[in-house]
């Protein structure tokens, strides 16, 4: 079977053990640096950008305008997912990982060099939006390529753990970024707004150099090599995006549903909560930032655990369990935040961002990747995931801010309903896992391999009892 694990799943001359170590380093370190950049922007949008790029408005309106630029990056992510996903299936996962990393790192570094509104007027927020869009393009392909590379190099019985590597990297990046934000918010406001906020953005140039060196050492997967060999034998090689839309719409809908729900939950938990505490509860920004730091440290332990649980119990079950638990926590989340007690707020953020979000994110590396065969795998994960992220991840914090701001008492029950809806969508997506059912109806003969790409192989733990752990 084309999708069965192969010992030769790396470039010629690279041993499987060395290949896995390089992939682990590249996906974890690379994703950490990518998400350091991305979350840094989210935090500064909540705490700084409204004041220096949109100073003509009041604090709440300025924050909303800054969140709008944050949403602009999310709207660019589907284009990045489609474009670079297609390229990853055509020219290789490693090449795209390098391209997107450079794009993300340079865009983030340039944000730190931007003049403010007071210096150049409206050109400042315009330039911010342009760089944010470029940042979103790079981010749009990051997770899909990294997750697929980890999945395709994984041993069959460790796909959950190895597919969780990008999630581990994300939380390492989140920890680094939140520590940075905690340090920045401990400074006086004048220092923060004048120059201190720029330092971590400019530092991204150096971090990008480190990540580039790491990612140049990533071996290409055997699945990609075999796909290219097969395409060489075809008279008319298929275009990944066309094949995806024509033959794999169910897998695309599954990925889209999971992404819609997860991103709404995740970004309200870890981004909107900072603005809510600072703007509506009069809680120091450093309290929320330190809470995210503690949550990130917790997630670094939680992600490997949920990766292991995905191998032990099935990634579909772990994903659905995380969604159900998040729905149950939707209303208590704001009850805890509203106490304004630092310790209670930290505990709240640890539960939401340190445990519940990893429970839904760690299984996604293996769960999303197995919805597609190798020839459209990055295109499928990237397109579905980033379309969902654009609609919910970018717009959910903005909608939450509008709901709370429109209420005279700053009521949060409407935001809790968004959290519940997101959780329900995650659970529904997990139930329609493409690899969970039979490959084809018993009475209908399967098409030949020359007529279509083979169905994605189920993970070891998803194979029903009585069948072998190998895909048939």
C-alpha positions in Angstrom: 0.0 0.0 0.0 1.3 3.4 -0.9 0.6 4.9 2.5 2.0 2.1 4.6 5.1 3.2 6.7 8.3 2.6 4.9 11.8 2.3 6.3 13.1 4.3 3.3 11.0 7.3 4.2 13.8 9.7 3.9 16.3 11.1 1.3 18.9 8.5 0.0 21.8 8.2 2.4 19.9 9.3 5.5 19.1 6.6 8.1 15.6 6.4 9.5 16.7 7.4 13.0 18.7 10.4 11.7 15.7 11.4 9.5 13.3 11.3 12.5 15.6 13.3 14.7 16.0 16.0 12.0 12.2 16.0 11.3 11.6 16.3 15.1 14.0 19.2 15.4 12.7 21.0 12.3 9.0 20.7 13.2 9.4 21.5 16.9 12.0 24.3 16.6 10.5 25.7 13.4 7.0 25.7 14.6 8.1 27.2 17.9 9.8 30.1 16.1 6.8 30.6 13.7 4.3 30.7 16.5 6.5 33.0 18.6 6.1 35.4 15.8 2.4 34.9 15.4 1.4 35.0 19.0 3.7 38.0 19.6 1.6 39.9 17.1 -1.7 38.8 18.7 -0.5 40.0 22.1 0.7 43.3 20.8 -2.6 43.8 19.0 -4.4 43.4 22.3 -2.0 45.6 24.3 -0.1 48.0 22.2 -1.0 48.5 18.5 -4.3 50.2 19.2 -2.5 53.0 21.0 0.4 53.6 18.5 -1.2 52.8 15.2 -4.8 53.9 15.9 -4.4 56.7 18.5 -7.2 58.8 17.1 -9.8 56.4 18.7 -10.5 55.5 22.3 -8.8 52.5 24.0 -11.6 50.0 23.2 -12.1 51.1 19.6 -8.3 51.2 19.1 -8.0 47.7 20.4 -10.8 46.6 18.0 -9.0 48.2 15.1 -5.8 46.4 16.1 -7.8 43.1 16.2 -9.0 43.9 12.7 -5.4 43.8 11.5 -5.0 40.5 13.3 -8.1 39.2 11.5 -6.6 40.5 8.2 -3.7 38.0 8.6 -6.2 35.2 9.2 -8.0 36.1 6.0 -4.7 35.8 4.1 -4.0 32.3 5.6 -6.4 30.4 3.3 -4.5 31.8 0.3 -1.2 30.7 1.9 -2.7 27.3 2.7 -4.0 26.7 -0.8 -0.9 28.1 -2.6 1.9 26.6 -0.5 -0.1 23.4 0.1 -0.3 22.9 -3.6 3.4 23.7 -3.9 4.3 21.2 -1.1 2.5 18.4 -3.0 4.3 19.5 -6.2 7.9 20.5 -5.3 8.2 19.0 -1.8 7.4 19.6 1.8 10.9 20.6 2.8 11.1 23.4 0.1 7.9 24.9 1.2 8.8 24.8 4.9 11.9 26.9 4.1 10.0 29.4 1.9 7.2 30.0 4.4 9.6 30.3 7.3 11.6 33.0 5.6 8.4 34.9 4.7 7.1 34.7 8.2 10.3 35.7 9.9 11.1 38.7 7.6 7.6 40.0 7.8 7.6 39.9 11.6 11.0 41.5 11.8 9.9 44.4 9.6 6.9 45.1 11.8 9.4 46.0 14.6 10.9 48.7 12.3 7.6 50.3 11.4 7.0 54.0 12.1 4.0 54.9 14.2 0.8 56.8 13.3 2.2 59.9 15.0 5.2 59.8 12.7 3.8 59.0 9.2 0.0 59.1 9.7 -2.2 56.6 8.0 0.7 55.0 6.2 1.7 53.4 9.5 -1.5 51.2 9.9 -1.5 50.5 6.1 2.1 49.1 6.3 1.1 47.1 9.4 -1.8 45.5 7.5 0.5 44.7 4.5 3.1 43.0 6.7 0.4 41.2 8.7 -1.0 39.8 5.5 2.4 38.6 4.4 2.8 37.0 7.9 -0.5 35.3 7.4 0.5 33.9 4.1 3.5 32.3 5.6 1.6 31.0 8.6 -1.1 29.6 6.4 1.2 26.8 5.1 3.3 26.3 8.3 1.2 23.8 10.2 0.1 21.7 7.3 3.6 21.2 6.0 5.1 20.5 9.4 2.3 18.1 10.5 2.4 16.2 7.2 6.2 15.9 7.4 6.0 14.5 10.9 3.2 12.2 10.0 4.9 10.8 6.9 8.1 10.0 8.8 6.3 8.4 11.8 6.3 4.8 12.8 2.8 3.4 12.3 2.2 3.0 16.1 3.6 6.4 17.0 1.7 8.7 14.5 -0.2 10.3 17.3 3.0 11.2 19.3 5.0 12.3 16.2 2.1 14.1 14.6 1.9 16.2 17.8 5.4 17.6 17.3 4.1 20.8 15.6 1.7 21.3 18.5 4.6 21.0 20.9 6.5 23.5 18.9 3.5 25.9 18.9 3.4 25.8 22.7 7.1 26.3 23.1 6.8 29.3 20.8 3.8 30.5 22.9 5.8 30.1 26.1 8.7 32.1 24.6 6.4 34.8 23.3 4.3 35.0 26.5 7.5 35.3 28.6 8.5 38.1 26.4 5.1 39.8 26.7 5.2 39.3 30.5 8.6 41.1 30.6 7.4 43.9 28.3 4.2 44.5 30.3 6.2 44.8 33.5 7.8 48.0 32.1 6.1 51.3 32.4 3.6 52.1 29.6 5.7 54.9 28.2 8.8 52.7 27.7 6.6 49.9 26.3 4.9 52.2 23.7 8.0 54.1 22.8 10.5 51.4 21.9 10.3 48.2 24.1 7.6 46.5 22.0 9.9 46.6 18.9 12.7 44.5 20.4 11.1 41.0 20.2 9.9 41.7 16.6 13.3 42.8 15.4 14.8 39.7 17.2 12.8 37.6 14.8 15.4 38.2 12.2 17.9 36.3 14.2 15.4 33.6 15.1 14.5 33.2 11.5 18.2 32.5 10.7 18.3 29.7 13.2 15.1 28.2 11.9 16.3 28.4 8.3 19.4 26.4 9.2 17.3 23.8 11.0 14.8 23.4 8.2 17.4 23.0 5.4 18.3 19.7 7.1 14.8 18.3 6.9 14.7 15.1 4.8 11.9 14.6 2.2 9.4 11.9 3.1 9.2 8.5 1.3 5.5 9.2 0.6 6.4 12.3 -1.4 9.2 10.5 -3.3 6.8 7.6 -4.2 4.1 10.0 -5.3 6.5 11.8 -7.6 7.7 8.5 -9.1 4.1 7.5 -9.8 3.4 10.8 -11.4 6.4 10.4 -13.7 4.7 7.2 -15.0 1.4 8.9 -15.7 0.7 10.4 -19.1 -1.0 13.4 -17.5 0.1 14.0 -13.8 -2.8 15.4 -11.7 -2.8 18.9 -10.2 -3.0 18.5 -6.4 -5.6 21.2 -5.9 -7.8 20.0 -8.7 -7.6 16.4 -7.5 -8.4 17.6 -3.9 -11.6 19.4 -4.9 -12.7 16.7 -7.3 -12.1 13.5 -5.3 -11.5 14.4 -1.6 -14.3 16.8 -0.6 -15.4 14.8 2.4 -11.9 14.9 3.9 -11.8 18.6 3.2 -15.0 19.1 5.1 -13.8 17.1 8.1 -10.6 19.2 8.3 -12.6 22.4 7.8 -15.0 21.5 10.6 -12.3 20.7 13.1 -10.4 23.9 12.2 -13.5 26.1 12.5 -14.3 24.9 16.0 -10.7 24.6 17.4 -9.6 28.0 16.2 -12.6 29.8 17.7 -12.0 28.1 21.0 -8.2 28.6 21.0 -8.1 32.3 20.1 -10.8 33.3 22.5 -9.1 31.4 25.2 -5.6 32.8 24.7 -6.1 36.1 22.8 -9.5 37.6 23.5 -9.0 36.8 27.2 -6.1 39.2 27.4 -8.0 42.1 25.9 -11.1 41.3 28.1 -9.1 41.4 31.3 -7.3 44.6 30.4 -10.1 46.6 28.8 -13.2 45.4 30.7 -12.0 44.0 34.1 -9.2 46.5 34.8 -6.7 43.7 35.4 -3.1 44.5 34.7 -1.9 43.2 31.3 1.0 41.4 33.0 -1.4 39.2 34.9 -3.0 37.8 31.7 0.4 37.5 30.0 1.8 35.6 32.9 -1.2 33.3 32.9 -0.6 32.5 29.3 3.0 31.8 30.2 1.9 29.3 32.9 -0.6 27.8 30.5 2.1 27.3 27.8 4.4 25.6 30.3 1.5 23.3 31.2 0.8 22.6 27.5 4.4 21.5 26.9 3.7 18.6 29.2 0.1 18.1 28.0 0.8 17.9 24.3 3.1 14.7 24.5 0.5 13.2 26.9 -2.3 13.7 24.4 -0.1 12.5 21.6 0.5 9.3 23.5 -3.3 9.1 24.3 -4.0 9.4 20.5 -1.8 6.3 19.9 -3.4 4.5 22.8 -7.1 5.3 22.5 -7.4 6.9 19.0 -6.9 10.5 17.9 -10.6 10.8 17.0 -11.6 10.0 20.6 -9.1 12.4 22.1 -10.1 15.2 19.8 -13.8 14.7 20.6 -13.1 14.5 24.3 -11.3 17.8 24.2 -14.2 19.4 22.4 -16.7 18.1 24.9 -14.6 19.3 27.9 -14.3 22.7 26.3 -18.0 23.0 25.9 -18.5 22.3 29.6 -15.9 24.9 30.5 -17.3 27.7 28.3 -19.3 29.4 31.0 -17.0 28.7 34.0 -14.2 30.3 31.9 -15.6 33.8 32.3 -16.9 33.2 35.9 -13.2 32.6 36.8 -11.9 35.5 34.8 -14.5 37.8 36.4 -13.1 37.2 39.9 -10.1 39.5 39.0 -8.1 37.3 41.3 -4.6 36.7 39.8 -4.3 33.1 41.0 -7.8 32.2 39.9 -7.2 33.8 36.5 -3.9 31.9 36.1 -5.7 28.6 37.0 -8.4 29.5 34.4 -5.9 30.1 31.6 -4.0 26.9 32.6 -7.2 24.8 32.2 -8.3 26.5 28.9 -5.0 27.0 27.1 -2.7 24.6 28.9 -5.0 21.5 28.9 -8.2 21.8 26.8 -6.6 23.4 23.7 -3.8 20.8 23.6 -6.4 18.0 24.0 -7.9 19.2 20.7 -4.6 20.3 19.0 -2.2 17.4 19.7 -4.3 14.8 17.9 -4.7 16.9 14.8 -1.3 16.1 13.3 -2.3 12.5 12.7 -6.1 13.0 12.5 -6.0 15.6 9.7 -3.2 14.1 7.8 -4.9 10.7 7.4 -7.9 12.3 5.8 -6.0 12.4 2.5 -3.6 10.4 0.3 0.0 11.6 -0.1 -0.5 13.3 -3.5 -2.9 15.9 -2.0 -2.1 15.6 1.7 -0.6 19.0 2.3 -3.1 20.7 0.0 -6.0 19.1 1.9 -4.7 19.9 5.4 -3.6 23.4 4.5 -6.7 24.4 2.5 -9.3 23.0 5.0 -7.4 24.1 8.1 -6.7 27.6 7.0 -10.2 28.3 5.6 -11.5 27.3 9.0 -8.8 29.5 10.8 -9.7 32.5 8.6 -13.4 32.4 9.5 -13.2 31.5 13.2 -9.7 32.2 14.4 -9.5 35.7 13.0 -13.1 36.7 13.5 -14.0 35.0 16.8 -11.9 37.3 19.0 -13.2 40.3 17.0 -16.8 39.1 17.4 -16.3 38.4 21.1 -14.9 41.9 21.7 -17.9 43.4 19.8 -20.4 41.4 21.9 -18.9 42.4 25.2 -18.4 46.0 24.1 -22.0 46.3 23.0 -23.3 45.2 26.4 -23.8 47.9 29.0 -22.8 45.5 31.7 -20.1 43.9 29.5 -21.9 40.5 29.6 -20.0 37.5 28.4 -22.7 34.9 27.9 -22.7 35.5 24.1 -19.0 34.7 24.0 -19.6 31.5 26.0 -22.1 30.5 23.4 -19.5 31.0 20.7 -17.2 28.7 22.7 -19.9 26.0 23.0 -20.7 26.3 19.2 -17.0 25.9 18.4 -16.7 22.8 20.7 -19.8 21.2 19.1 -18.3 21.7 15.6 -15.0 20.0 16.7 -16.9 17.0 18.0 -19.0 16.8 14.8 -15.8 16.9 12.6 -14.2 14.1 14.7 -17.3 11.9 14.2 -17.0 12.1 10.4 -13.4 10.9 10.4 -12.9 9.7 6.8 -10.7 6.7 7.9 -13.2 5.5 10.4 -15.6 3.8 8.0 -15.1 1.1 5.4 -12.9 2.0 2.4 -15.8 1.2 0.0 -19.3 -0.5 0.0 -19.0 -4.2 -0.1 -21.2 -4.5 -3.3 -19.2 -1.9 -5.2 -15.8 -2.9 -6.6 -13.0 -0.5 -5.9 -11.5 1.5 -8.7 -8.2 0.5 -10.0 -5.1 2.3 -8.7 -4.7 3.9 -12.1 -8.1 5.5 -11.9 -7.7 7.2 -8.5 -5.4 7.9 -5.7 -5.6 5.3 -2.9 -7.6 6.1 0.2 -5.6 7.3 3.2 -4.5 4.6 5.5 -6.0 4.6 9.0 -3.7 5.1 11.9 -2.9 1.9 13.8 -5.3 2.6 16.7 -8.2 3.5 14.3 -8.2 0.0 12.6 -11.2 -1.9 13.9 -10.6 -4.9 16.1 -9.9 -8.1 14.2 -8.1 -6.4 11.4 -4.3 -6.1 11.1 -2.6 -2.8 12.1 -1.5 -2.5 8.5 -3.6 -0.6 6.0 -5.1 -2.9 3.5 
